[in-house]
Amino acid sequence: MSVEGTVEWTDHDLHAWQVLRPLLDAGPYLPWSSGAMRASGLVTLCNEIVFGRRRMVELGAGASTLLFARVLRDYGGTLVAVEHDARWASWVTDRLAAEELSEVASVVFAPLEETPHGWDGLPWYAASPLAAAVGEEPIDLLLVDGPPAHDRTRRHARYPALPALIDALADDAVVVLDDAIRDGEGDVVERWERETPFRFARREREAIALGRVPA
């Protein structure tokens, strides 16, 4: 499927929304857009949290940040979301505070800038705030859902995530790339597999690629 393509909802997605219903009912309405993760992808991430992924870093904050924080509140763990858009970072931060989730999850504003990790000359999150977000504790679960990569000129924008953060990952970490059915993300996964020990399962129905280092 091309970068510009869209995916129609399936019975699999509708079932996933039902699974997510308790989380959606646990707080006020959350805004959704065409750029949000598919419901089935969200379920996969929530399952990883429940099964022990206690420290999560999310590249690209959004409604998903609130959902993950609600799960972490119930099962234990923390989340840091990195967001390049100051206005959106502020909105998510305010929502976390309103739901008394600030001790569980936070948002770090990191503008995009030129970096040696880039591909096709594309920018990446500013080094200093990104390092502050990553911290010193190993990351159990890394969700790569930013920066925006929805058009052909930015289709490889998410490539730097793994080379930039691989040293911060736990030995058994899980890395999830959203929008993996798009051509650009497909290129990114292939390059990650060439350059790192991670191997990815392409999950078309969830529109994600889920990676681990084989035992």
N, C-alpha and C positions, 0 to 999 in steps of 0.2 A: 504493500500500500504506500502511496506517495505521502510526502510530508504534509501536503495540503488536504489529504483525505480525512474523512470522518468515519466513525463506526456507529452502526445502528445498535440500539439496545436489543438484548436478547433475553430469553427466559433465564439464562444464567445470571444476568445483571439484575433482573427483577427479583430473583431469589436472594441475591446478595443484599439488596436494599432491605428485604425483610429481616435478614440476619442482623443488619446494622440498626434496625428500628430502635432497640433499647438505647443505643448511644445517641441517636437523633432525638429521642424523647427526653434525654437526660439534661437538656439545656435548651436555650432559645434557638430560633431559626438561624441557620447558617447559609450564607449566600453561596451558590454554586454557579459555575460557568463551564463553558466548553473545554476549558483548560484544566478542570479538576480531574483527579484520578477517577477511574471507573470504580463503581461500587465493589465489584469483584476483586479489584486490586486492593482496595481499602481493607476488605475482609482478610486477604492474605497477610497484609501488614499487621492487622490487629491480632491475628493468630500467632504471628511470630512474637509479638509482645507478650501474649498470654503464656506462650511456651518458653519464656525465659529471656527474651531479648530486653534487658533492663536499661541499657543506655542507648538512646537513639539520637541520631543527628539527621535532620531533614533539610535538604537543600531546596528552598522554595517554600515559603510559608503559605498557609491558606486555611480553608475550612477543615482540611485534613488534620492540621495541627491541633485544632480543638478536639476532634474525635480521638486522636491518638492520646492526647492529654487526659481525656476522660477515662480511657482504658488504663493508662499508667497510674492514675489516681487509685483505681480499684485493685490493680495487680502489683503495683510497686515499680519504680523506675523513674527515669527522667528523660526529657526531650529538649534539645536545642534546635530551633529552626533558624536557618540562615536565609535572609531575604534582601534582595538588592533594591527593592522599591520602598522608599522611606515611609510613604503614606500607608502602604499595605502592611508594612512591619508594625507601624503604630496601631493600626486597627486590630491586628491579631493580638498584639500585646494588651490592648485595652480589653478585648474579649476574654483573654486568659485571666486578667485581674477580676473582671466582673463575675466570672465563674469560680473564683478562688482557686485557680489552677496555677498561679504564678510560682508556687514552690515545686511544682511538677514539671512545668514547661516554660520556656522563655524564647524570645525572638531576638536575634542579633542582626542589626542592619549592617550589611556589607556591600557597598557599591561595587559595580563592575569596573575593572581596570585592566590594562595590558599586563600580561603575565607570561613567563617562559613556558608555562604548561599549556598554553593555548594551541588550538588547531585551526587552520585557516585564518589565523590572525585574529581570532575572536577573543573578547575579554573574559575575565574570570573574576570571582569575588576577591575583593581587596585582602591582601595577605594578613594584615594585623587583626581586623575583626574576625576573619575566618579562624585564625589561630586561637583567638580568645574563645570562640564558640566551641572549637574542638576540645580545648583543655588538655589535661594530662591523663584522664581516665580513658581506657580503651573503649572504642565504639563497638557495640554489639550489633547494631542495626543501622545501616546507612541507606537512606532513601534519597535518590537523585531525581528530583522533580523540578530542577531549575539549574541554570537560568533558562529563560524562554528559548525554545528551539523550534518554533512552530512554522517558520518559513525557510525556504531553501538557503537563504543567505546565512542563516544561523543554525543549520541542521546539525552541526557538530559542537554546539555550544556546551554540551554537558560532558564532553570527553575528559576535561581536566579532573573531574571528581575523583576517579580512582588513583591516577598517578599522584595527585596532590594529597590524598588522605590515606593512602594504603598503609603507611607506617603508623597511623593512629588507630587502625582497626584491631580488634581482638583476633586471636588466632582462629576462632570459629565464627567470625563475623559473617553476617549476611548482607549483601549489597543488592539493592533493588533499583532498577532503572525504569522510570515510568515512560509511557508513550513508546514502548519498545517495538510496536508494530510499524512505526514510521521508518522511512529509509535512512534518515540521519542517525537515529538511535541504533538502527541495525548496524550501521558502519561503526558506531562507537563500541558496541558490544564486541564486534569482531576484532577491533583493535585492542580492546582490553584483554581479550583472550590470548592475543598474540604476545602482549607485553607483560602480563601478570599471570600468576598461577590460578586466578579465579576462572571458573567455568560456569556458564550461565544456562539456565533453562528458560527457553522462550515460551512464555505463556500468552498465547494470542488472545484467548478469551478474556484474560485480565488486563491485556495490553501492557504487560510488564516483562522484564527479564530479571530472573532471580539468580544471584550468583553466590557460590561458596568455593572455598579451596577444598578440593577433594582430599579425603583422609588418606 
